[in-house]
Amino acid sequence: MPKNQAQRMVFALITVLITVHAYVFYSLYVVNGAALMELNQTTGVLAALEKQGGVYLCGAYLPIWACVAVEFCLAYLLENLLGSPLSFRLARRVFDPAETHPMLFETAVICATVGIMCPAMSFLAAFLYYPYYLGFHPVTLLANWLKLVCLNFPFAFFSQLFFIQPAVRAIFRALFREKTREGEELSAGR
């Protein structure tokens, strides 16, 4: 869908904006919510986070918005440098975009993106959320990374394929539809 580098950056921005919020919610509420409430003896996740002083990140407790900001910056950078370019190349190795139905090709790009971004972001998260108060050990980091990949991959696959990417594409079309129509009218008039 994106036609140039600026549009690719906007597409990535919309994708990462939705995805990071979804993953923070998923990680805090779905994966760790019960443990946080039990540990802090509260009946809600937000109350548990408030009682413990925030989300444990890089050896300190930070507010949720700080975690979202850190993950957003890392995910946006990774998406633009690694995820988007590699996923398109991987999909093109299997399907010819000129001969493949656009929906099938977009699905291949989404699957390739999840295959790249999920392990990469899970590795960064393993560093960010590592229990540094216990001391650092590479085997623990590896175990945490594999655990995160196993927890995140199903959510990443299904949320990107059925919710996030359709929403991103609809938003993107709405943002760039007028400019595309104006460009088509100008080129038709020449």
FENQUI-V446109 format. One record per residue. RES is the residue in one letter. SS is DSSP state (hx for helix, st for strand, lp for the rest). PHI is phi in whole degrees, -180 to 180 (NA if undefined). D_LAST is the distance of its C-alpha to the last C-alpha in whole Angstrom. Layout:
RES:SS:PHI:D_LAST
RES:SS:PHI:D_LAST
This chain:
M:lp:NA:25
P:lp:-63:24
K:lp:-98:21
N:lp:-141:22
Q:hx:-64:25
A:hx:-64:25
Q:hx:-67:24
R:hx:-63:27
M:hx:-67:30
V:hx:-67:29
F:hx:-59:30
A:hx:-64:33
L:hx:-62:34
I:hx:-64:34
T:hx:-59:35
V:hx:-68:38
L:hx:-60:39
I:hx:-72:39
T:hx:-65:41
V:hx:-62:44
H:hx:-63:45
A:hx:-63:45
Y:hx:-72:47
V:hx:-64:49
F:hx:-60:50
Y:hx:-58:51
S:hx:-66:53
L:hx:-77:55
Y:hx:-91:56
V:hx:-79:56
V:hx:-78:57
N:lp:-110:59
G:hx:-58:60
A:hx:-63:63
A:hx:-65:64
L:hx:-63:63
M:hx:-67:65
E:hx:-68:68
L:hx:-61:68
N:hx:-98:68
Q:lp:51:70
T:lp:-127:67
T:lp:-106:66
G:lp:-143:62
V:hx:-67:60
L:hx:-63:59
A:hx:-65:62
A:hx:-66:63
L:hx:-66:60
E:hx:-65:62
K:hx:-66:65
Q:hx:-87:65
G:lp:94:62
G:lp:123:59
V:st:-97:57
Y:st:-73:59
L:st:-145:57
C:lp:55:57
G:lp:82:61
A:st:-139:61
Y:st:-96:60
L:st:-123:57
P:lp:-64:55
I:hx:-57:53
W:hx:-60:50
A:hx:-69:50
C:hx:-65:51
V:hx:-62:47
A:hx:-64:46
V:hx:-64:47
E:hx:-65:46
F:hx:-61:43
C:hx:-61:42
L:hx:-66:44
A:hx:-67:42
Y:hx:-65:38
L:hx:-63:39
L:hx:-64:40
E:hx:-63:38
N:hx:-75:35
L:hx:-87:37
L:hx:-124:39
G:hx:-59:38
S:hx:-65:34
P:hx:-63:34
L:hx:-71:37
S:hx:-66:36
F:hx:-65:33
R:hx:-64:35
L:hx:-63:38
A:hx:-65:36
R:hx:-68:34
R:hx:-69:37
V:hx:-97:38
F:lp:-124:35
D:lp:-89:32
P:lp:-59:29
A:lp:-73:27
E:lp:-107:30
T:lp:-100:31
H:lp:-56:31
P:hx:-55:29
M:hx:-65:32
L:hx:-67:34
F:hx:-67:33
E:hx:-62:32
T:hx:-64:36
A:hx:-64:37
V:hx:-65:35
I:hx:-61:37
C:hx:-62:40
A:hx:-66:40
T:hx:-62:39
V:hx:-62:42
G:hx:-63:44
I:hx:-91:43
M:hx:-73:43
C:hx:-62:46
P:hx:-65:49
A:hx:-67:47
M:hx:-69:47
S:hx:-65:50
F:hx:-67:52
L:hx:-63:50
A:hx:-65:52
A:hx:-61:55
F:hx:-72:55
L:hx:-64:54
Y:lp:-103:57
Y:lp:-62:60
P:lp:-77:63
Y:hx:-61:64
Y:hx:-66:67
L:hx:-92:69
G:lp:94:68
F:lp:-101:65
H:lp:-144:66
P:hx:-60:63
V:hx:-68:64
T:hx:-64:64
L:hx:-61:60
L:hx:-62:59
A:hx:-63:61
N:hx:-64:59
W:hx:-63:56
L:hx:-63:57
K:hx:-62:58
L:hx:-64:55
V:hx:-61:53
C:hx:-65:55
L:hx:-76:54
N:hx:-85:51
F:hx:-60:49
P:hx:-61:50
F:hx:-64:48
A:hx:-61:45
F:hx:-61:45
F:hx:-72:45
S:hx:-69:43
Q:hx:-68:40
L:hx:-70:40
F:hx:-107:41
F:hx:-127:40
I:hx:-67:38
Q:hx:-65:35
P:hx:-60:34
A:hx:-67:35
V:hx:-62:33
R:hx:-65:30
A:hx:-66:30
I:hx:-63:30
F:hx:-62:27
R:hx:-62:25
A:hx:-65:26
L:hx:-70:25
F:hx:-106:21
R:hx:-64:20
E:hx:-63:19
K:hx:-64:17
T:hx:-67:16
R:hx:-62:14
E:hx:-61:13
G:hx:-66:11
E:hx:-68:10
E:hx:-65:9
L:hx:-64:6
S:hx:-71:5
A:hx:-72:6
G:hx:-78:4
R:lp:-79:0
